[in-house]
Amino acid sequence: MEIIDLIRSFMTPQAIAGQMAKRQPVPQRIRKLVYGEEGKQHPFAAITLADLQRTLTNVPVVRRGSQAFALDQGRGTLTSIDVQGFEVSDFFTASEINNLKMVSNQSVQAFIEGRINQMLDAIQRSTEALCAQGLTGEISYPMKTDQGFDEYEVEFGQTQIYTPDTLWDAASAKIVHVYDTLTEMHSQLQAKGYGDSTVSLAGRKAFSKLVALADESKSNIVQVKIVSENEVSVGGYSVQLESSVYRGKGRTMTRTVDEHKLCMVDKNAGHSLYYLALDDMENGLLPMPFYPSQEVKKNPSGMEVVGRSKPLPAPVVQAICWSSVLAPAK
């Protein structure tokens, strides 16, 4: 087999699927916690908000002989989201390819997989950033254009907001006030038909204050347990530290959860991660989590590889509630 054909054999859809299955992925906490391990493949390059706003709560029974219950009930909007994808490139020089002729097929495979893994790492980290932004109900992410950088913006709708009566850093604050905040946020989710399986993500300072209140607690009513250095259970509610950051709007480093905020999410609400059809003729314009297309170049001589992915996190905004639990910094 010619060396070019051998290289390409390690970048077929089947080969890439096998590589992704066995590789150690980068940390994707928000994606796995909220959107699930598996993405959904969407056959088109764009998607409408109506596709993302289907009824996800329980539905009524229908009297025999009556018209079926429509899941969207006419509420969905046909606004189309023109999803922008990730495209990263690498170049295998002719000298590198020439050297690969001298080694075993296993060594060639290891070389190719190493370069592909670098692309996958970048795309998976970027997908995690989109998933984190989705918790806010909108995406505002750097987008490269021929002229420089712009903003890629998608609005899913307004998440729920709760304002606590007593902030956690108030002089009178006790662990019961933390419990009150959690129960009220949970009630707001339940009022919209959600709240089956909640997790609360606390910013760094909010979590630190929670740990202090938990340590001081002498309550016999609210059961408090420090599960680990990153998780506290308050009356059965799991509150976890969320201190991750990503490069967001204006290419500035942004916290997934602001230091003074708390975000409660129903994990079972139906949040999804879609993979849309790629703008790539080589893969047949099909939806895939990742595909590296290849092109032999003459000047400079070598092979250009362009890795593409078009993910779109689709949060259920009414199943997400935010709260500022500490006083704003002065």
C-alpha positions in Angstrom: 0.0 0.0 0.0 1.3 3.5 -0.9 2.2 5.6 2.1 -0.5 8.2 1.2 -3.2 5.6 1.1 -1.9 4.1 4.4 -2.2 7.5 6.0 -5.7 8.0 4.7 -6.7 4.6 6.0 -6.2 5.8 9.5 -8.5 8.8 8.9 -11.6 7.1 7.6 -14.9 7.6 9.6 -14.5 4.1 10.9 -10.9 4.6 12.0 -11.7 7.9 13.7 -14.7 6.3 15.5 -12.3 3.6 16.8 -9.7 6.2 17.9 -12.3 8.3 19.7 -13.6 5.2 21.5 -10.2 4.2 22.9 -8.6 7.6 23.6 -8.5 9.3 26.9 -10.8 12.4 26.4 -10.1 15.8 27.9 -12.1 16.7 31.0 -15.7 17.7 30.0 -17.4 18.0 33.3 -20.3 20.2 32.3 -21.0 18.3 29.1 -21.1 14.9 30.9 -23.0 16.2 34.0 -25.7 18.2 32.2 -25.8 17.2 28.5 -24.9 13.5 28.8 -22.1 11.4 27.3 -23.7 10.8 23.9 -24.4 13.5 21.4 -27.3 13.5 19.0 -26.6 13.7 15.3 -28.8 16.1 13.3 -29.0 15.6 9.6 -28.9 19.2 8.5 -26.4 22.0 8.8 -28.9 24.3 10.6 -31.5 23.6 13.3 -34.6 25.6 14.4 -35.5 26.7 17.9 -38.7 24.7 17.5 -36.6 21.5 17.4 -35.1 22.5 20.7 -38.2 23.7 22.5 -40.4 20.5 22.4 -42.4 19.7 25.5 -40.2 17.6 27.8 -42.5 17.3 30.8 -45.3 14.9 31.3 -48.3 15.1 28.9 -52.0 14.6 29.4 -53.9 11.4 28.4 -56.1 11.8 25.3 -59.8 10.9 25.3 -60.4 8.1 22.8 -61.3 9.4 19.4 -59.9 12.9 20.2 -57.0 14.6 18.4 -53.5 13.7 19.6 -51.7 16.1 21.9 -49.1 18.1 19.9 -45.8 18.2 21.7 -45.0 21.7 20.5 -48.6 23.1 21.0 -47.8 25.8 18.5 -45.3 27.4 20.8 -42.1 26.6 18.9 -40.5 29.3 16.7 -39.2 28.4 13.3 -36.2 30.7 13.8 -33.3 28.9 12.3 -29.9 28.7 14.1 -27.1 28.8 11.6 -24.7 26.7 13.6 -21.0 27.6 13.3 -18.5 24.8 13.6 -14.9 24.3 14.7 -12.3 23.9 12.0 -8.6 23.2 12.9 -5.8 22.4 10.5 -2.5 20.6 10.6 0.1 20.0 7.9 2.1 16.9 7.3 5.2 17.9 5.4 6.5 15.8 2.5 9.7 15.1 4.6 7.6 13.7 7.5 5.6 11.5 5.1 8.8 10.3 3.5 10.2 9.3 6.8 7.0 7.3 7.6 7.9 5.0 4.6 10.7 3.7 6.7 8.7 2.5 9.7 6.1 -0.1 10.4 2.3 0.4 9.9 1.8 0.5 13.6 4.3 3.4 13.9 2.5 5.2 11.1 -0.8 4.7 12.9 0.7 6.0 16.2 2.0 9.1 14.4 -1.4 9.9 12.7 -3.3 9.2 15.9 -1.0 11.5 17.9 -1.7 14.4 15.5 -5.4 13.7 15.3 -5.5 13.6 19.1 -4.2 17.1 19.2 -7.1 18.3 17.1 -9.6 16.3 19.2 -8.2 17.8 22.4 -8.7 21.4 21.1 -12.2 20.6 19.8 -13.4 18.8 22.9 -12.2 21.6 25.1 -14.0 24.1 22.9 -17.2 22.0 23.0 -17.0 22.0 26.8 -16.8 25.8 26.7 -20.0 26.0 24.6 -21.7 23.6 27.0 -20.7 25.8 29.9 -22.0 28.9 28.2 -25.3 27.1 27.4 -26.1 27.1 31.2 -26.6 30.9 30.9 -29.3 30.5 28.2 -27.1 31.9 25.4 -23.9 31.4 23.6 -21.5 34.3 22.9 -18.3 32.7 21.7 -15.3 34.0 19.6 -15.7 33.3 15.9 -12.9 33.6 13.4 -13.6 35.3 10.1 -11.5 36.3 7.1 -11.3 39.8 8.6 -10.3 38.7 12.1 -12.6 37.8 15.0 -16.3 38.3 15.6 -18.9 36.9 18.1 -20.9 33.8 17.4 -24.2 34.3 19.3 -27.1 32.0 19.9 -30.0 32.7 22.3 -32.0 29.8 23.8 -34.1 31.9 26.1 -34.1 33.2 29.7 -33.1 30.9 32.5 -34.9 31.2 35.8 -33.5 33.5 38.5 -34.0 33.5 42.2 -33.1 36.3 44.7 -32.6 35.0 48.2 -34.0 36.8 51.2 -30.8 36.3 53.1 -27.4 36.3 51.3 -25.0 33.6 52.4 -22.4 36.2 53.5 -24.8 38.3 55.6 -24.0 38.7 59.3 -27.1 36.7 60.2 -26.6 33.9 57.7 -26.8 30.3 58.9 -27.0 27.0 57.1 -30.8 27.1 57.2 -30.6 30.1 54.8 -28.6 28.0 52.4 -31.3 25.3 52.6 -34.0 28.0 52.1 -32.2 29.1 48.9 -31.9 25.6 47.6 -35.6 24.7 48.3 -36.8 27.9 46.7 -34.8 27.3 43.6 -36.0 23.7 43.4 -39.6 25.0 43.8 -39.1 27.3 40.8 -37.9 24.4 38.7 -40.8 22.3 39.8 -43.3 25.0 38.9 -42.1 24.6 35.3 -42.4 20.8 35.4 -38.7 20.1 36.2 -36.6 19.3 39.3 -36.5 15.5 39.2 -32.7 15.2 39.6 -31.0 18.5 40.6 -27.4 19.4 41.1 -26.2 22.8 42.2 -23.0 24.3 41.0 -21.4 27.0 43.2 -18.8 29.5 42.3 -15.5 29.6 44.2 -16.4 32.2 46.9 -20.0 31.0 47.2 -18.8 27.4 47.9 -16.1 28.6 50.3 -18.8 30.4 52.3 -21.1 27.4 52.2 -18.3 25.2 53.7 -17.8 27.8 56.4 -21.5 27.8 57.3 -21.6 24.0 57.2 -18.6 23.9 59.6 -20.3 26.3 62.0 -23.7 24.5 61.8 -25.3 23.2 64.9 -28.7 22.6 63.3 -30.6 19.4 64.2 -33.1 20.1 61.5 -31.0 20.5 58.4 -28.7 17.6 57.8 -25.4 18.8 56.5 -22.6 16.6 55.2 -19.3 17.6 53.7 -19.1 14.8 51.1 -15.7 15.8 49.8 -13.5 18.9 49.4 -15.6 19.8 46.3 -19.1 18.8 47.4 -21.5 19.5 50.3 -24.9 18.0 50.9 -27.4 20.4 52.5 -30.7 18.7 53.5 -30.2 16.2 50.6 -29.3 18.8 48.0 -25.9 18.3 46.4 -23.9 21.5 46.0 -20.6 21.1 44.1 -17.7 23.5 43.5 -17.5 24.7 39.9 -14.3 26.7 39.4 -13.6 26.0 35.7 -12.9 28.8 33.2 -13.0 29.1 29.4 -12.1 31.8 26.9 -15.5 33.4 26.2 -16.9 36.7 24.8 -14.2 39.1 23.7 -11.7 36.2 24.1 -11.5 36.9 27.8 -11.2 34.2 30.5 -14.7 33.5 31.9 -15.8 31.5 34.8 -18.4 28.8 34.2 -20.1 29.9 37.4 -19.3 33.4 38.7 -17.6 33.3 42.1 -20.7 34.7 44.0 -23.3 32.7 42.2 -25.1 29.4 42.4 -26.6 27.5 39.4 -29.2 24.7 40.0 -29.8 22.4 37.1 -32.2 19.5 36.5 -29.9 16.9 34.9 -32.9 14.9 33.7 -34.7 17.7 31.9 -33.5 16.7 28.4 -30.5 19.0 27.8 -28.8 17.7 24.6 -25.7 18.1 22.6 -26.3 18.1 18.9 -23.8 17.4 16.2 -24.9 18.9 12.9 -24.0 18.1 9.3 -20.5 19.1 8.5 -19.6 21.4 5.6 -17.3 18.8 4.2 -17.6 17.1 0.8 -15.3 14.2 1.8 -17.5 13.0 4.6 -20.6 13.3 2.4 -21.9 16.4 4.3 -23.0 14.1 7.1 -23.3 14.8 10.9 -20.3 13.5 12.8 -18.6 14.5 16.1 -15.4 14.9 14.2 -13.9 14.3 10.7 -10.5 15.1 9.3 -10.5 15.7 5.6 -7.2 15.5 3.7 -5.7 17.3 0.7 -2.3 16.8 -0.9 -0.6 20.1 -1.5 2.2 21.0 -4.0 3.7 24.2 -2.5 4.8 23.5 0.1 4.7 19.8 -0.6 2.7 17.7 1.9 -0.7 16.9 3.1 -3.1 19.4 4.8 -5.6 17.9 7.3 -8.6 19.9 8.3 -10.5 18.6 11.3 -14.2 19.7 11.5 -16.9 19.4 14.2 -20.2 21.3 14.5 -21.6 20.8 18.0 -24.5 22.7 19.5 -25.5 22.4 23.2 -29.2 22.7 23.6 -30.1 23.6 27.2 -33.6 23.4 28.6 -33.6 26.9 30.0 -36.6 26.6 32.3 -34.8 23.7 34.0 -31.9 26.0 35.0 -32.0 28.5 37.9 -29.4 31.0 38.8 -29.0 32.9 42.1 -26.5 35.5 43.4 -26.0 34.2 46.9 -23.2 36.6 48.0 -23.2 40.4 48.1 -21.6 41.9 44.9 -18.0 42.9 45.3 -17.5 46.6 46.0 
